[in-house]
Amino acid sequence: MNNSLEFLKAIADDNRFRIIVFLKNGERCVCEIQKEFDLPQNLISHHLKVLKDNKVLFDRRDGQKIFYKLNKKLMDSQLNKLIKITGGVK
């Protein structure tokens, strides 16, 4: 249960949730994320770090660029746990 709580805390922030939605269709460079949200670079970095530390995102480096993508396996797992806890979707 504790993992679920940490997961929920990580995604509950409005900006982090918006980043997750932005990444739902695939991998994006950090520069694309920053441009999309028009937030300061340090704030984007903070949100990406929180999501990465909670394994919500994967990252990879390609030269100077860092790309992020959703950990869809974790997202599905956590969603299934929440469905179980609440007794299912009605």
GIZI-V759375 format. One record per helix or strand of 2 or more residues. SS is the DSSP state (H for helix, E for strand). FROM is the first residue (numbers start at 1). LEN is the number of residues. If there is no record, write none. Layout:
SS_FROM_LEN / SS_FROM_LEN
//
This chain:
H_2_11 / H_14_12 / E_28_2 / H_30_8 / H_41_13 / E_57_6 / E_65_6 / H_72_15
//
